[in-house]
């Protein structure tokens, strides 16, 4: 019975990812890339820089959360708040790191604003991963699968509305708006 449940959850997760992520890439990312042009390259350069520093957000916390939730749910619940507070503290160090990076690289205001937006996105993605690790430890794999595509679903709904349904949609598409919805 557990094997059947495992395969059911696996195919649910794969199916969800194979449905949502190509839509996000081909409907939203491609449209934004065509609209903003060279700014998309700037977006990816700054995104990669923010991604390098995002390593600070994990430090093995997600593995610990999965292990604790699977072994002792009460202990995991008690640790949840303190770990989340620790993650917010790490976020402050992350912002200081981005500020120092700005001073060292002498980024323009547009680049700095973009890296701050993407830094906030990295923080939110790291917290989603933390919640997912908690759900995985509890073996709530369907909720974990939904959280794995939540950011892409929100991107498809928000940017999809702006690009395809709003009368002046393409006039509203800027690299900053794309980063915010990301």
C-alpha positions, 0 to 999 in steps of 0.5 A: 500500500505504501508503494502505491501511495509513493508512486501516486505522489511521485506521478502527481508531483511530476505531472504538476511540474510538467504542466506548470513549469513549461507554461511559465517558461514558454508563455511568460518568460519568453514574452517578457524576454521578447518585450524587455530585450537586453534588460533580460540579460541584466536580469539574469546577471543580477539573478545569478549574483543574488543566487550565489549569496542565497546559499546562506539561507539554508546551511542545512536547516531544511535537512534538519527540518525534514529529519526532525519532522519525520522523527518527532513532530512535537520537537519540530513544532517547537523548533519551527519558530526559533528556526524561522527567527534565525532565518530572518536574522540570516536575511539581514546578513544577506541584505548587508552582503548585497549592500557590500556587493553594491559598494564593491561592484558600483552597481547602478540604481536600477541594478541595485533595485533589481538585486534587492527585489531578487534578494527578497525573492530568494528569501521567500523561495528559501522559506518555501523550501523550508516549509516544503522540508517540513511537509516532506518530513511529515510525508505530506507529499501532495502539499509539498508538490503544490508548494513546489509549483506555487511560485510558477502558478502565481507568476503565470496568473499575475504576469499572464493577466498583465501580458495577455489580458490587460489592454495595455499589458505590454506597456506595463512589462518592465524587468522590475515588474517581472522580478517582483512577480517572480 
